[in-house]
Amino acid sequence: MEWPNDKILKLIEAYRTHPVLWDANNAYYKIRNKKEDGKN
C-alpha cells in the first residue's frame, strides 16, 4: 500500500505530539499505562 506524502506527514506530526511513545527521556516513557492512554 502506497501512502501519499501528505498523509505520511500528518502521521509523523501526530506521532510527534505524543513523546511518551518515542522519547526515552520522557518521564512516562517506561510507564506502559501512559502509552496505552495516549497521555504524555
N, CA, C and O atoms as CSV, one atom per row, in Angstrom:
chain,resi,resn,atom,element,x,y,z
A,1,MET,N,N,0.840,-1.180,0.000
A,1,MET,CA,C,0.000,0.000,0.000
A,1,MET,C,C,0.885,1.244,0.000
A,1,MET,O,O,1.772,1.383,0.842
A,2,GLU,N,N,0.650,2.104,-0.907
A,2,GLU,CA,C,1.414,3.350,-1.038
A,2,GLU,C,C,0.650,4.491,-0.382
A,2,GLU,O,O,-0.537,4.682,-0.646
A,3,TRP,N,N,1.327,5.247,0.470
A,3,TRP,CA,C,0.703,6.395,1.143
A,3,TRP,C,C,1.156,7.675,0.460
A,3,TRP,O,O,2.329,7.816,0.113
A,4,PRO,N,N,0.234,8.605,0.265
A,4,PRO,CA,C,0.644,9.911,-0.271
A,4,PRO,C,C,1.462,10.682,0.777
A,4,PRO,O,O,1.296,10.483,1.981
A,5,ASN,N,N,2.329,11.547,0.301
A,5,ASN,CA,C,3.221,12.286,1.201
A,5,ASN,C,C,2.479,13.087,2.261
A,5,ASN,O,O,2.938,13.164,3.401
A,6,ASP,N,N,1.346,13.683,1.913
A,6,ASP,CA,C,0.634,14.494,2.897
A,6,ASP,C,C,0.113,13.637,4.046
A,6,ASP,O,O,0.082,14.092,5.189
A,7,LYS,N,N,-0.292,12.414,3.757
A,7,LYS,CA,C,-0.767,11.504,4.817
A,7,LYS,C,C,0.394,11.065,5.707
A,7,LYS,O,O,0.236,10.952,6.923
A,8,ILE,N,N,1.539,10.823,5.115
A,8,ILE,CA,C,2.734,10.440,5.880
A,8,ILE,C,C,3.136,11.567,6.821
A,8,ILE,O,O,3.454,11.323,7.985
A,9,LEU,N,N,3.122,12.794,6.325
A,9,LEU,CA,C,3.486,13.941,7.155
A,9,LEU,C,C,2.498,14.132,8.301
A,9,LEU,O,O,2.905,14.482,9.408
A,10,LYS,N,N,1.221,13.911,8.057
A,10,LYS,CA,C,0.220,14.012,9.125
A,10,LYS,C,C,0.447,12.944,10.185
A,10,LYS,O,O,0.316,13.216,11.379
A,11,LEU,N,N,0.784,11.736,9.759
A,11,LEU,CA,C,1.077,10.652,10.701
A,11,LEU,C,C,2.291,10.995,11.558
A,11,LEU,O,O,2.265,10.809,12.775
A,12,ILE,N,N,3.332,11.484,10.943
A,12,ILE,CA,C,4.546,11.859,11.676
A,12,ILE,C,C,4.247,12.961,12.682
A,12,ILE,O,O,4.701,12.895,13.824
A,13,GLU,N,N,3.500,13.957,12.279
A,13,GLU,CA,C,3.154,15.057,13.189
A,13,GLU,C,C,2.313,14.554,14.360
A,13,GLU,O,O,2.528,14.967,15.499
A,14,ALA,N,N,1.364,13.671,14.089
A,14,ALA,CA,C,0.530,13.119,15.159
A,14,ALA,C,C,1.389,12.328,16.140
A,14,ALA,O,O,1.204,12.436,17.352
A,15,TYR,N,N,2.317,11.543,15.630
A,15,TYR,CA,C,3.224,10.750,16.473
A,15,TYR,C,C,4.125,11.668,17.290
A,15,TYR,O,O,4.391,11.409,18.463
A,16,ARG,N,N,4.584,12.728,16.669
A,16,ARG,CA,C,5.487,13.679,17.326
A,16,ARG,C,C,4.818,14.375,18.512
A,16,ARG,O,O,5.504,14.770,19.455
A,17,THR,N,N,3.505,14.531,18.482
A,17,THR,CA,C,2.799,15.211,19.559
A,17,THR,C,C,2.642,14.342,20.809
A,17,THR,O,O,2.146,14.810,21.834
A,18,HIS,N,N,3.064,13.076,20.725
A,18,HIS,CA,C,2.980,12.156,21.865
A,18,HIS,C,C,4.366,11.603,22.202
A,18,HIS,O,O,4.661,10.448,21.896
A,19,PRO,N,N,5.216,12.417,22.828
A,19,PRO,CA,C,6.589,11.989,23.100
A,19,PRO,C,C,6.678,10.774,24.017
A,19,PRO,O,O,7.717,10.115,24.056
A,20,VAL,N,N,5.626,10.464,24.748
A,20,VAL,CA,C,5.643,9.282,25.602
A,20,VAL,C,C,5.844,8.014,24.751
A,20,VAL,O,O,6.287,6.991,25.272
A,21,LEU,N,N,5.530,8.074,23.475
A,21,LEU,CA,C,5.678,6.919,22.589
A,21,LEU,C,C,7.097,6.748,22.056
A,21,LEU,O,O,7.492,5.633,21.714
A,22,TRP,N,N,7.865,7.821,21.981
A,22,TRP,CA,C,9.159,7.727,21.320
A,22,TRP,C,C,10.336,8.340,22.072
A,22,TRP,O,O,11.483,8.051,21.730
A,23,ASP,N,N,10.099,9.165,23.069
A,23,ASP,CA,C,11.177,9.867,23.759
A,23,ASP,C,C,11.586,9.129,25.039
A,23,ASP,O,O,10.879,9.182,26.045
A,24,ALA,N,N,12.717,8.449,24.991
A,24,ALA,CA,C,13.183,7.681,26.143
A,24,ALA,C,C,13.503,8.565,27.342
A,24,ALA,O,O,13.616,8.055,28.457
A,25,ASN,N,N,13.650,9.861,27.151
A,25,ASN,CA,C,13.899,10.791,28.253
A,25,ASN,C,C,12.609,11.289,28.905
A,25,ASN,O,O,12.650,11.945,29.946
A,26,ASN,N,N,11.482,10.980,28.303
A,26,ASN,CA,C,10.189,11.381,28.849
A,26,ASN,C,C,9.931,10.622,30.145
A,26,ASN,O,O,10.178,9.419,30.224
A,27,ALA,N,N,9.436,11.320,31.152
A,27,ALA,CA,C,9.216,10.715,32.467
A,27,ALA,C,C,8.253,9.532,32.406
A,27,ALA,O,O,8.339,8.620,33.228
A,28,TYR,N,N,7.343,9.541,31.445
A,28,TYR,CA,C,6.339,8.485,31.360
A,28,TYR,C,C,6.662,7.409,30.315
A,28,TYR,O,O,5.868,6.491,30.112
A,29,TYR,N,N,7.804,7.514,29.661
A,29,TYR,CA,C,8.162,6.594,28.582
A,29,TYR,C,C,8.081,5.128,28.994
A,29,TYR,O,O,7.601,4.290,28.230
A,30,LYS,N,N,8.544,4.821,30.188
A,30,LYS,CA,C,8.584,3.428,30.644
A,30,LYS,C,C,7.308,2.983,31.356
A,30,LYS,O,O,7.204,1.833,31.782
A,31,ILE,N,N,6.346,3.879,31.486
A,31,ILE,CA,C,5.094,3.538,32.149
A,31,ILE,C,C,4.088,3.125,31.075
A,31,ILE,O,O,3.556,3.962,30.347
A,32,ARG,N,N,3.845,1.845,30.995
A,32,ARG,CA,C,3.023,1.270,29.934
A,32,ARG,C,C,1.617,1.879,29.878
A,32,ARG,O,O,1.103,2.138,28.789
A,33,ASN,N,N,0.997,2.107,31.024
A,33,ASN,CA,C,-0.366,2.629,31.031
A,33,ASN,C,C,-0.458,4.002,30.385
A,33,ASN,O,O,-1.471,4.318,29.759
A,34,LYS,N,N,0.565,4.818,30.520
A,34,LYS,CA,C,0.551,6.140,29.917
A,34,LYS,C,C,0.552,6.012,28.395
A,34,LYS,O,O,-0.130,6.780,27.717
A,35,LYS,N,N,1.300,5.064,27.849
A,35,LYS,CA,C,1.322,4.849,26.413
A,35,LYS,C,C,-0.054,4.406,25.915
A,35,LYS,O,O,-0.535,4.877,24.885
A,36,GLU,N,N,-0.671,3.504,26.656
A,36,GLU,CA,C,-1.966,2.991,26.255
A,36,GLU,C,C,-3.048,4.065,26.358
A,36,GLU,O,O,-3.997,4.069,25.574
A,37,ASP,N,N,-2.906,4.971,27.322
A,37,ASP,CA,C,-3.875,6.045,27.491
A,37,ASP,C,C,-3.703,7.146,26.440
A,37,ASP,O,O,-4.620,7.930,26.195
A,38,GLY,N,N,-2.512,7.195,25.818
A,38,GLY,CA,C,-2.237,8.247,24.857
A,38,GLY,C,C,-1.916,9.569,25.523
A,38,GLY,O,O,-1.973,10.618,24.881
A,39,LYS,N,N,-1.576,9.533,26.813
A,39,LYS,CA,C,-1.235,10.749,27.546
A,39,LYS,C,C,0.264,10.953,27.519
A,39,LYS,O,O,1.023,9.986,27.438
A,40,ASN,N,N,0.702,12.208,27.585
A,40,ASN,CA,C,2.133,12.470,27.630
A,40,ASN,C,C,2.487,13.365,28.727
A,40,ASN,O,O,3.662,13.689,28.905
